[in-house]
């Protein structure tokens, strides 16, 4: 568990460092970001300090708790999602320098969340990194052909948003698209492959996107195509989650990976 404990302590250092910064000079942070309430910055700082202490305590135990690893990673992903949501909404994080720094910090924090889940997954499945990656590839190859084609189409529709930058539709779509990446990566690392619960990552980020697409007045071809694509994807994801909670929790291709 040494690698996992190291990542957790790195996470703790990050939390405590930013927590001290937020509690000591909340007005400076608020001004730098472009309008975040000082009270919110201060509360975040206190929360970060508490989370940092919790990380240190958890990392010093002989055996790291699985629930705590998930909890810390969810907190990291929450920071990532909240940052992107505020940028997309043009709320509180509005200056160019504030957006740049906020994205860099959020990416680092999300990376810690992914690293914690991957490292825990390596230990839980008794895999080396190479074996873990091979298990993921096996899982992907085991998907039905129509699912692979659908995923290529889905990603293609989102990537097409680059053609609409710097328009609002391009910015919001790409923010929602990248928002899912750490959540998907963390879940795959934790499970050592693909499971139906992966759909949860889409629901968190793309339900707000679909609501926004429905409410905006623009009705050109791309927003309509994107809305239909996202709606279909979310329908698949809801069904996957229904099946998951009904007991279909197997990792795709796991048996094949074990016998290969």
Secondary structure as UniProt FT lines:
FT   HELIX           2..24
FT   HELIX           26..33
FT   HELIX           38..59
FT   HELIX           66..88
FT   TURN            89..90
FT   HELIX           96..125
FT   HELIX           129..141
FT   HELIX           145..159
FT   HELIX           160..164
FT   TURN            165..166
FT   HELIX           168..179
FT   HELIX           181..191
FT   HELIX           196..198
FT   HELIX           199..215
FT   HELIX           221..245
FT   TURN            246..247
FT   TURN            252..253
FT   HELIX           254..259
//
